[in-house]
Amino acid sequence: MDRVEPVELTEDGLLLRPWRATDADAVHRACQDPDIQRWTTVPRPYLPEHARGFVTELSAAAWRDGTGAPFAVCDAGTGELLASCGLVSLHQATDTGEIGYWVAPWARGRGVAARATRAVARWAFDAPGLRRLIWQAEIGNHASRLAALRAGFRIEGELRLAHPSPDGRREGWIGSLLPGELPAPGAPGPAGPQTLDARRAAVFGRAQPTLFATVGAEELRLRPIEERDLDAVAETCRDPHTVEWTTVPAPYDRAHAERFKHDTADTAWARGTGAYFTVADGDDRYAGSIDLRILVGDPAAGAVGFMTAPHARGRGYMPAATAALAAWGFTTLGLARVEWRALVGNTASRRVAEKAGFTVEGVARAALTVRDGTRGDAWVGSLLPGDLA
């Protein structure tokens, strides 16, 4: 790897240059943004002296010591500061650098991060002679993930972060970019605006929504699982009918419900792999749980699962909730098929699916795990967008 010298880059309407003392005010203003404070490790509160230290001392030291290559990202025409992007670390033994970026709130929605990342990557593969770039972000930072995809990075898995943001998750995504994978300047590249990646980044990058369904004159709410639901979740999971047809832990206590909320429901939304909801009745009381998971290996297909609290059974709540959730999956997540499965013999689950509009397609042999660890046959049904017309 060659010695890294400060340089100015111009590409795709952007000017990337070393930081200047005059940038301090704009950096301070940008770093008041809640998203930058949420997803990065900038000091909290972010004070003027932090900005001055970054643009004068820290950035200059990174160039001088060969430990990084931080750039101020500006509009090539006006010179306005738009973002920060650069190499936050360099590893000479492996010819590897790690890229990092943030975008000022006044510059978002213009593809700045992806364009700047491409420019830095093109320079890094050329001048310093790097052979690989690494990108990392906390799981849930879908805006950063989408920018990395658009810059050509391949998201390769997860790892625990060495320096998670305060109050953030320790789990992170990791991706890499090799020289031959970098899109040409101005090329559309992957994860364009009409793709599922872009569509779902917009959905899962926000707070989980509340959905609505109607049973007669009663309005149901499908809302994120809350702490106040957990005792009712535990009670439902201790019900003999639930125990008979599922593999929930037995006996089931509140600690299991707490882990389910944090490790399964909240994590699925952060990863963008699914959505878990409480079904609440007209008095906002827990009536059941329902989820929609994107199938691994088929991003256009989802699977639905549900359980109903004993006191709420037989009221038509779950068929209405299932239809509403599937409709959200079709219209918002861009799903083309939602699948339902249940062990053969679980007639209550089958009635819910059929009332929600699912077509039972047949029996899949040994498709589901039974409580004793063996495999059991499953009914399989599907719902397509046109079925809800």
Sequence and secondary structure as in RCSB ss.txt:
>XXXX:A:sequence
MDRVEPVELTEDGLLLRPWRATDADAVHRACQDPDIQRWTTVPRPYLPEHARGFVTELSAAAWRDGTGAPFAVCD
AGTGELLASCGLVSLHQATDTGEIGYWVAPWARGRGVAARATRAVARWAFDAPGLRRLIWQAEIGNHASRLAALR
AGFRIEGELRLAHPSPDGRREGWIGSLLPGELPAPGAPGPAGPQTLDARRAAVFGRAQPTLFATVGAEELRLRPI
EERDLDAVAETCRDPHTVEWTTVPAPYDRAHAERFKHDTADTAWARGTGAYFTVADGDDRYAGSIDLRILVGDPA
AGAVGFMTAPHARGRGYMPAATAALAAWGFTTLGLARVEWRALVGNTASRRVAEKAGFTVEGVARAALTVRDGTR
GDAWVGSLLPGDLA
>XXXX:A:secstr
        EEETTEEEE   GGGHHHHHHHTTSHHHHHHS   SS  HHHHHHIIIIIHHHHHHHTS EEEEEEE
TTT  EEEEEEEEEEEGGGTEEEEEEEE GGGTTS HHHHHHHHHHHHHHHSS  SEEEEEEETT HHHHHHHHH
TT EEEEEEE SS  TTS SEEEEEEE GGG   TT   SS TTSHHHHHHHHHTS    EEEEETTEEEEEEE 
 GGGHHHHHHHHHSHHHHHHS   SS  HHHHHHIIIIIIIHHHHHTSEEEEEEE TTS EEEEEEEEE TT TT
EEEEEEEE GGGTTSSHHHHHHHHHHHHHHHTS  SEEEEEEETT HHHHHHHHHTT EEEEEEEEEEE TTS E
EEEEEEEE GGGG 
